[in-house]
């Protein structure tokens, strides 16, 4: 215990100690934190669906019919009607033959990469991919080549360099929206590369699903290359307001994962209420209400980001609802978090190892249900706190 206590003390001294804050009430524009009403600027509930009446009703109806728990893993007894229905819905949503549910985004990425790739295979992974992708590459036992962030020319050179000694399958894997920067992957160029080198392309579109594209199909739809993606990974716990994750792909890929993906095989399946609610969320995404929510989200993002940029803050090239504000070092970052919380604004500070040393930031996330006036007030408060420290 003493060694761990010393470790925690060192983290606290360096401004790196993490702790949990418990919010009261549903995820919305506002939550209660320590008994105080605060503006929630750190939730991935982008469309505001987490407490939507249609999702609540679907979850309650599924619970009444199917019970609270699934009772087992999918290969034992845990495959239930809501799971099958959602997988069919997700496959249609992404335009693939099939889909497979996982219990979280982390379980999906680790299970997909471990289940599909092996020692003879080669994975090309963006340098700023999510930690779950990095861990999935390690678990796969495939050789992994990390290419510079969003650098297609560098990736092309690496692929050409590897081509003479090629043995197994090649896979390019990238985030669609990079979760700490809010920037997009160059998907059309990656599609061209994967076709030239006979590789597969996997996109983790956790932060694009439901949000980007004319119909909310995500980053690839937004960039005009949806059909060019082989492996569509996404989560249910962000814009869709639920929890869990999925892969949409060819039937053969899904069947391989059912047989080899350890995070799928050895996990009790999602509670039936979850896929039922996620189907309701997809119905909203496909509706006029969904289109209205996306418009509201993009408008709110523009209002907030422009106000911050006008104040001279560095938003690290963000082009999405994820709006980071560069603060560089841990101590001022966390001081700003505390000062903003006193003003009724709940935003999180991001520190190493999530981001590189010297690139700490406030990671603000905008929702469709935010009020424009409140976003402008929050932007003004962020500017003032970072200028004055209070």
C-alpha positions in Angstrom: 0.0 0.0 0.0 2.8 2.4 0.9 4.2 2.3 -2.6 0.8 3.0 -4.2 0.2 5.9 -1.7 3.5 7.4 -2.7 2.6 7.1 -6.3 -0.7 8.9 -5.8 1.1 11.6 -3.8 3.6 12.1 -6.7 0.7 12.4 -9.2 -1.0 15.0 -7.0 2.2 17.1 -6.7 2.6 17.1 -10.5 -1.1 18.1 -11.1 -1.7 14.6 -12.6 -4.0 13.0 -10.0 -7.3 11.9 -11.4 -10.5 11.5 -9.4 -14.2 11.0 -10.0 -17.0 13.6 -9.9 -20.5 12.3 -9.6 -23.3 14.1 -11.4 -26.9 14.0 -10.4 -29.7 13.7 -13.0 -29.7 12.8 -16.6 -27.1 13.9 -19.1 -28.3 17.1 -20.6 -27.3 20.7 -21.1 -27.2 21.1 -17.3 -26.5 18.6 -14.5 -26.2 18.9 -10.7 -22.6 18.6 -9.4 -22.1 18.6 -5.6 -25.6 20.1 -5.3 -24.9 23.0 -7.7 -26.4 23.4 -11.2 -23.6 23.5 -13.8 -23.5 23.8 -17.6 -22.3 20.4 -18.9 -19.5 20.9 -21.4 -17.8 17.5 -21.2 -20.4 15.0 -22.3 -20.3 13.0 -25.5 -24.2 13.0 -25.5 -23.9 15.1 -28.7 -27.5 15.0 -29.9 -29.0 15.0 -26.4 -30.6 11.6 -26.8 -29.4 10.1 -23.5 -32.6 11.1 -21.8 -34.9 11.3 -24.8 -38.4 10.0 -24.0 -38.4 7.6 -27.0 -35.2 5.9 -25.8 -36.5 5.7 -22.2 -39.7 4.2 -23.4 -37.9 1.6 -25.5 -35.6 0.7 -22.7 -38.5 0.3 -20.2 -40.5 -1.8 -22.6 -37.6 -4.1 -23.4 -36.8 -4.5 -19.7 -40.5 -5.4 -18.9 -40.4 -8.0 -21.7 -36.9 -9.4 -21.6 -35.8 -8.6 -18.1 -32.8 -6.7 -16.7 -29.9 -9.0 -17.6 -29.1 -11.1 -20.6 -28.0 -14.1 -18.5 -24.9 -15.0 -20.4 -22.4 -14.4 -23.3 -23.8 -14.3 -26.8 -22.5 -17.8 -27.6 -24.1 -19.3 -24.5 -27.6 -17.9 -24.0 -27.1 -14.1 -24.2 -28.2 -13.6 -27.8 -31.7 -12.1 -27.5 -34.2 -10.5 -29.9 -33.1 -6.9 -29.2 -29.4 -7.7 -30.0 -30.3 -9.3 -33.3 -32.6 -6.5 -34.2 -30.0 -3.8 -33.5 -27.3 -5.6 -35.4 -29.6 -5.8 -38.5 -30.4 -2.1 -38.0 -26.7 -1.2 -37.8 -25.8 -3.2 -40.9 -28.5 -1.4 -42.8 -27.4 2.0 -41.3 -23.9 1.5 -42.6 -24.7 -0.4 -45.8 -23.0 -3.6 -44.9 -24.0 -7.3 -44.8 -23.8 -7.7 -41.1 -22.9 -6.2 -37.7 -21.8 -7.3 -34.3 -22.3 -5.8 -30.9 -19.7 -5.3 -28.2 -20.0 -4.1 -24.6 -17.9 -0.9 -25.1 -15.7 0.9 -27.6 -12.7 -0.4 -25.8 -14.0 -4.0 -26.0 -14.8 -3.5 -29.7 -11.4 -2.2 -30.8 -9.4 -4.7 -28.8 -11.7 -7.6 -29.8 -11.8 -6.6 -33.5 -8.1 -6.2 -34.0 -7.2 -9.3 -31.9 -9.8 -11.4 -33.6 -9.0 -10.4 -37.2 -5.2 -10.0 -37.2 -2.3 -12.4 -36.3 1.4 -12.8 -36.4 1.7 -12.8 -40.3 -0.4 -9.6 -40.6 0.5 -6.0 -40.7 -1.4 -3.1 -39.2 -0.8 0.5 -40.2 -2.1 2.7 -37.3 -2.3 6.5 -37.1 0.0 7.9 -34.4 -2.9 9.6 -32.5 -5.4 6.7 -32.6 -7.4 6.0 -29.5 -5.8 4.0 -26.7 -8.2 1.1 -27.4 -6.8 0.8 -31.0 -3.3 0.9 -29.7 -4.1 -1.9 -27.2 -5.9 -3.9 -29.9 -2.9 -3.8 -32.1 -0.8 -5.1 -29.3 -3.2 -7.9 -28.5 -3.4 -9.0 -32.1 0.3 -10.0 -32.2 0.4 -8.5 -35.7 3.3 -6.2 -36.5 2.2 -2.6 -36.2 3.6 0.3 -38.2 2.6 3.7 -36.7 2.4 6.4 -39.3 2.5 10.2 -38.6 -0.8 11.7 -37.7 -3.1 12.1 -40.8 0.0 12.0 -43.0 -1.1 10.2 -46.1 2.2 10.7 -48.0 4.2 9.2 -45.1 1.8 6.3 -44.9 2.1 5.7 -48.7 5.9 5.6 -48.4 5.7 3.2 -45.5 3.4 0.9 -47.4 5.6 0.9 -50.4 8.6 0.2 -48.2 6.8 -2.9 -46.7 5.4 -4.2 -50.0 8.4 -6.3 -51.2 8.3 -8.5 -48.0 4.5 -8.8 -47.7 3.1 -12.0 -46.2 -0.3 -11.7 -44.6 -3.2 -9.3 -44.5 -2.7 -5.6 -44.4 -5.1 -3.3 -42.4 -5.1 0.5 -42.1 -6.9 1.6 -38.9 -7.8 5.2 -38.0 -10.1 7.2 -35.9 -12.7 9.0 -38.0 -12.9 12.0 -35.6 -9.9 12.2 -33.4 -11.4 12.4 -29.9 -8.9 14.8 -28.3 -8.5 17.2 -31.2 -11.8 17.2 -33.0 -10.2 16.8 -36.4 -11.1 14.4 -39.2 -9.1 11.6 -40.7 -8.3 11.9 -44.5 -10.6 9.0 -45.4 -10.9 9.5 -49.1 -7.1 9.4 -49.5 -6.9 6.4 -47.2 -9.5 4.6 -49.3 -7.3 5.2 -52.4 -4.3 3.8 -50.6 -6.0 0.7 -49.3 -7.2 0.0 -52.8 -3.8 0.5 -54.3 -2.1 -1.8 -51.8 -4.9 -4.4 -51.4 -5.4 -3.6 -47.7 -8.5 -3.3 -45.5 -9.5 0.0 -43.9 -11.0 0.2 -40.4 -12.5 3.4 -39.1 -13.3 4.0 -35.5 -16.2 6.4 -35.9 -17.2 6.7 -32.3 -17.4 10.5 -32.5 -18.9 10.8 -36.0 -21.7 8.3 -35.9 -25.1 10.0 -35.8 -23.4 13.4 -36.1 -21.6 13.8 -39.4 -22.9 13.3 -42.9 -26.2 14.3 -44.5 -28.0 11.4 -42.8 -25.8 11.0 -39.8 -23.9 7.9 -41.1 -20.7 9.4 -39.9 -17.3 10.7 -41.1 -17.1 8.6 -44.2 -20.5 9.8 -45.4 -19.5 13.4 -44.6 -16.3 12.9 -46.7 -18.1 11.0 -49.5 -16.5 7.6 -49.2 -18.9 5.5 -47.0 -18.8 2.5 -49.4 -15.0 2.5 -49.4 -14.7 1.6 -45.7 -14.3 -2.2 -45.0 -14.7 -2.1 -41.2 -17.1 0.4 -39.7 -16.6 0.5 -35.9 -18.8 2.9 -33.9 -20.2 3.3 -30.4 -23.7 3.6 -29.0 -22.7 5.7 -26.0 -22.1 9.1 -27.6 -24.5 10.6 -30.2 -26.8 7.6 -29.8 -27.2 8.2 -26.1 -26.8 4.6 -24.9 -23.7 2.4 -24.2 -21.9 -0.3 -26.1 -20.3 -0.5 -29.5 -20.4 -2.3 -32.8 -18.7 -3.4 -36.0 -20.5 -3.3 -39.3 -18.8 -5.3 -42.1 -19.0 -8.2 -44.5 -20.7 -11.4 -43.1 -17.4 -13.3 -43.3 -15.7 -10.7 -41.1 -18.5 -10.9 -38.5 -18.4 -14.7 -38.5 -14.6 -14.7 -37.9 -15.1 -12.3 -34.9 -17.9 -14.5 -33.4 -15.3 -17.3 -33.4 -12.1 -15.5 -32.5 -12.8 -12.2 -30.7 -12.1 -12.8 -27.0 -13.8 -9.6 -25.8 -17.0 -10.8 -27.6 -16.8 -14.5 -26.7 -16.0 -14.1 -23.0 -18.4 -11.2 -22.1 -22.0 -11.3 -20.9 -24.0 -9.5 -23.5 -25.5 -6.0 -23.2 -28.7 -5.8 -21.1 -31.6 -6.0 -23.6 -32.7 -2.5 -22.7 -29.6 -1.1 -24.4 -30.0 -2.4 -27.9 -33.7 -1.6 -27.7 -32.9 2.0 -26.8 -30.2 2.2 -29.5 -32.7 1.2 -32.2 -34.9 4.0 -31.0 -31.9 6.4 -31.3 -31.2 5.2 -34.8 -34.9 5.9 -35.7 -34.4 9.4 -34.5 -31.1 9.9 -36.4 -33.0 8.9 -39.5 -35.9 11.2 -38.9 -36.6 14.9 -39.4 -35.9 15.4 -35.7 -32.5 13.9 -36.2 -31.7 16.3 -39.0 -32.9 19.2 -36.9 -30.7 18.0 -34.0 -27.6 17.8 -36.3 -28.2 21.3 -37.6 -28.6 22.6 -34.0 -25.3 20.8 -33.0 -23.3 22.2 -35.9 -24.7 25.7 -35.3 -23.9 25.5 -31.6 -20.4 24.3 -32.4 -19.8 27.3 -34.8 -21.1 29.8 -32.2 -18.9 28.4 -29.5 -15.7 27.9 -31.5 -15.8 31.2 -33.2 -16.2 33.0 -29.8 -13.1 31.1 -28.5 -11.1 31.8 -31.6 -12.0 35.5 -31.4 -10.5 35.5 -27.9 -7.2 34.3 -29.4 -7.4 30.7 -28.1 -5.8 27.8 -30.0 -8.4 25.1 -30.8 -5.9 22.7 -32.4 -7.6 22.7 -35.7 -10.9 21.3 -34.5 -13.7 21.0 -37.1 -16.3 19.2 -35.1 -18.3 19.3 -31.9 -15.2 18.4 -29.9 -13.6 21.8 -29.2 -10.2 21.6 -27.4 -8.5 24.7 -26.0 -4.8 24.3 -25.7 -3.4 25.0 -22.2 -0.1 23.1 -22.5 0.8 22.1 -18.8 -1.2 20.2 -16.2 -1.2 22.7 -13.3 -2.8 25.6 -15.2 -5.1 23.2 -17.0 -6.6 21.9 -13.7 -6.6 25.3 -12.1 -8.8 26.5 -15.0 -11.1 23.5 -14.6 -11.6 24.4 -10.9 -12.1 28.1 -11.7 -14.6 27.4 -14.4 -16.5 25.0 -12.1 -16.9 27.8 -9.5 -18.5 29.8 -12.3 -21.0 26.9 -13.0 -19.2 25.5 -16.1 -18.2 21.8 -16.0 -15.4 21.2 -18.6 -12.6 18.6 -18.3 -8.9 19.0 -18.4 -7.0 16.5 -20.5 -3.4 15.6 -19.5 -0.8 13.0 -20.3 -0.9 10.1 -21.0 -4.1 10.8 -22.9 -2.3 13.6 -24.8 1.4 14.3 -25.2 3.4 16.3 -22.7 3.1 20.0 -23.3 -0.3 19.6 -25.1 -2.7 19.6 -22.2 -6.0 21.1 -23.0 -9.6 21.9 -21.9 -11.7 19.5 -23.9 -15.1 21.0 -24.4 -17.9 19.2 -26.1 -20.9 20.9 -27.6 -24.4 19.3 -27.6 -27.4 20.0 -29.8 -29.5 20.9 -26.7 -27.1 23.6 -25.5 -28.4 27.2 -25.6 -26.4 29.6 -27.8 -26.4 32.3 -25.2 -25.0 30.0 -22.6 -22.3 28.8 -24.9 -21.3 32.4 -25.6 -21.2 33.1 -21.8 -19.1 29.9 -21.3 -16.7 30.9 -24.1 -16.2 34.3 -22.4 -15.6 32.7 -19.1 -13.0 30.3 -20.6 -11.2 33.2 -22.2 -11.2 35.2 -19.0 -10.0 32.3 -16.8 -7.2 31.5 -19.1 -6.1 35.1 -19.3 -6.3 35.9 -15.6 -6.2 32.5 -13.9 -9.4 33.2 -12.0 
